């Protein structure tokens, strides 16, 4: 048999596809306390500077999980 | 004080209720006091698998509502006197569950039983969340198939965020059962093997169950397959039940086809 006629086994295709799909699912996952966390952070930051919006994302990179917090300030400050 | 184990899955149809029935019976046959509770409200099925559907008088919602007490609602198994069963409500829907009432029911059951095993509804909506909320451990059932594995990962994610144990800073114990493995397909590379599944889900293995036609025959009769000592799935459930009871049982290699000449010859006549 020629090597280029060899089809990739479907189980390994499934594994690759699952790895990617699950990574992406986990990336979009949020915590149930996310809304409360947002509200509290806004309260704290507001004491010092005007806040327009806040965005918290759960991120995964390899084995590390992180929360990335984006705080958009009010303009003209 | 007993422990609460939730049997969960992402999608339906992977054999979760069958696994619950067989493990409950298996643990009870090891001499432990077991209560099986069907949390799949509106889709009562565990009673059928156990062959107890004609004996259901009161269900778990009626117990939570105070319309019946636990003693009245618990049904004793015909095959093991240490196994009791509490049916799901067939008329109400999943929204009748709330945290406080679930907690109270489980506290009561834990007083009387060594193992309280909950058959969770499939999916990841509120009924599922209430089933896992107060569980000490979870057994996740998957099939070696993409949709089942992906959905299981989401169910595990919710378990990790909604479990009371996790909220209290403790760990909720999680184990995987891979159900309906076809050795020949694993060997030919057409089915995910258990190592790959464990790697994808990043979870510990509790046991592997081979595909077994006898499972349908067993549920037709309401006699869990664990009672059939000759069946390969029944033997797999026996090993898992022993592991849950704390015994060390070797992980059988059910993914290789070379299981001895006799098995092969028998297989040809099945």
Interface residues (C-beta under 8 A of the other chain):
Chain A: X9 X10 X11 X12 X14 X15 X17 X18 X19 X21 X22 X25 X26 X29 X31 X32
Chain B: X146 X149 X150 X153 X154 X157 X161 X162 X186 X188 X189 X190 X191 X192 X193 X196 X200 X201
